[in-house]
């Protein structure tokens, strides 16, 4: 069956509610996997399960995307806390220090994972 005919036959919709963050992550996964569209990406996953092409790319991308997203959010939290009028408050300073520590741990863990992956190859 030709590709144009397949598109003509697709007349049904599946509505999916998600958060803006989830939508962005799905779009990023689709782009990372080389999907032509989010619909094509989700149809492939839904109909075929985790195909080799998508699952291997997703395994590789999941960690990096998640780490980058978390790292960015933590930076935004630090920035927000520093802008507070009570930013000299000891509790706020401790929160900022803790966030810096979490960011450092993410970096160390990511580096460790990358080294382990390189050693296995």
C-alpha positions in Angstrom: 0.0 0.0 0.0 1.5 3.4 -1.0 2.5 5.9 1.7 0.0 8.5 0.5 -2.9 6.0 0.8 -1.8 5.1 4.3 -2.0 8.8 5.3 -5.5 9.1 3.8 -6.8 6.1 5.8 -5.6 7.6 9.1 -8.7 9.5 10.2 -8.9 8.6 13.9 -7.4 10.6 16.7 -6.1 9.6 20.1 -6.1 12.4 22.6 -3.3 12.3 25.2 -3.1 14.8 28.0 0.4 15.6 29.4 2.2 18.4 31.1 4.1 20.9 29.1 7.3 19.3 30.4 6.2 15.8 29.2 5.3 17.2 25.8 8.7 18.8 25.5 10.4 15.5 26.5 8.3 13.5 24.0 9.2 15.9 21.2 12.9 15.8 22.2 12.8 12.0 22.2 11.2 11.9 18.8 13.8 14.4 17.4 16.6 12.5 19.0 15.4 9.2 17.5 15.1 10.8 14.0 11.3 10.4 13.8 9.6 12.3 11.0 7.0 13.6 13.5 5.8 13.0 17.1 2.8 11.2 15.7 5.0 8.8 13.7 7.2 8.3 16.8 4.3 7.5 19.1 2.6 5.3 16.5 5.8 3.3 16.1 6.2 2.8 19.8 2.5 2.1 20.3 2.1 -0.4 17.5 5.5 -2.0 17.5 6.5 -1.6 21.1 10.1 -0.5 21.6 11.6 -1.1 18.2 15.3 -1.6 18.0 15.8 1.7 16.3 13.9 3.7 18.9 14.8 1.8 22.0 18.5 2.0 21.5 18.4 5.7 20.7 16.0 6.3 23.6 18.3 4.5 26.0 21.2 6.7 24.9 19.1 9.9 24.9 17.1 9.3 28.1 20.0 9.8 30.5 21.4 12.9 28.7 18.0 14.6 28.3 16.9 13.9 31.8 20.3 15.0 33.2 20.3 18.2 31.2 16.7 19.0 32.2 17.3 18.4 35.9 20.6 20.3 35.7 18.8 23.3 34.1 15.9 23.2 36.7 18.4 23.2 39.5 20.2 26.2 38.0 16.9 28.0 37.8 16.2 27.2 41.4 19.5 28.6 42.5 18.9 31.7 40.5 15.4 32.2 42.0 16.7 31.7 45.5 19.5 34.2 45.0 17.0 36.8 43.8 14.9 36.5 46.9 14.9 39.5 49.2 15.9 37.2 52.1 18.7 35.5 50.1 21.1 36.2 53.0 18.9 34.0 55.3 20.8 31.0 56.5 18.1 28.6 55.4 18.2 30.0 51.8 22.0 29.8 51.8 21.8 26.2 52.9 19.3 25.4 50.2 21.5 26.9 47.5 24.5 24.9 48.8 22.4 21.7 48.8 21.3 22.4 45.2 25.0 23.0 44.2 25.9 19.7 45.8 23.1 17.9 43.9 24.3 19.4 40.6 27.9 18.3 41.4 26.6 14.8 42.2 24.7 14.7 38.8 27.9 15.7 37.0 30.0 13.1 38.8 27.4 10.3 38.2 27.1 11.3 34.6 30.9 11.2 34.1 31.1 7.9 35.9 28.4 6.4 33.7 30.1 7.7 30.5 33.4 6.2 31.6 31.8 2.9 32.4 30.0 2.9 29.0 33.3 3.6 27.2 35.1 0.8 29.1 32.4 -1.7 28.0 32.8 -0.9 24.3 
